[in-house]
Amino acid sequence: MTESSTAAPASSASATDRERTVREIAAIGAVAVIRMQDPRAAVRTVDALHMGGISAVEVTMTIPGALGVIEELARRADEGLLVGVGSVLDTETARRAVEAGARYVVSPVFKEAVVAEAHRLGVAAMPGAFTPTEILTAHEAGADVVKVFPSEALGPAFFKGVLAPMPFLKLMPTGGVTPENAGEWIRAGAVAVGVGSALMDPKLIAAGDFGALTERARRLALSVVEARQAMAAR
């Protein structure tokens, strides 16, 4: 039996939940990609970013004890945190993360079985893709958002080129996105941006300067808002 053969069609209720998650991510405009070795620092980092207006976080499975971090953060959903899991490469990891409280499943690659499992579990799937063909294939397999990765190799002009003939796609660049250039990606058509090391400098975290992370989050949120305001004024 293959991984994909165990997946059941998503119910209309779960599809509505997925749509709500995507709307919330789009409203925030950015997902913080949390990747570090200290799980306690990861929680403190999320707190700092949340204070700065970036409340959607992707807790990567490369963090030691990542499922515990997800479970702890998911308990605070009523505070406005939107917690997902990242670096997912198989259906079992997706299942365990959703059981811990993840509301969306992010992967650096496209695996149809992972998308199907996320939908079976009632959460949004955000697989990675790189080429226009991979992006469309992921979309046709049901991806709620396609994570374009690594986007630093492509640039915002790539988004404009892909979206011109396929404006129905929901794309999120990850890799090379900073608080300073996030607006360029939004103006190019990204539904949101994924930001990792440019938002969470390891030196700041090691020094315990979480206030600086909050300020970076504020700059990122402002960059997204200003880009959308400029688009609306056209």
Secondary structure, DSSP 4 states (H G I P E B T S, - for coil): --SGGGPPPPPHHHHHHHHHHHHHHHHH-EEEEE--S-HHHHHHHHHHHHHTT--EEEEETTSTTHHHHHHHHHTTGGGT-EEEEES--SHHHHHHHHHHT-SEEE-SS--HHHHHHHHHTT-EEE-EE-SHHHHHHHHHTT-SSEEETTGGGT-HHHHHHHHTT-TT--EEEBSS--TTTHHHHHHTT-S-EEE-TTTS-HHHHHTT-HHHHHHHHHHHHHHHHHHHHHHHT-
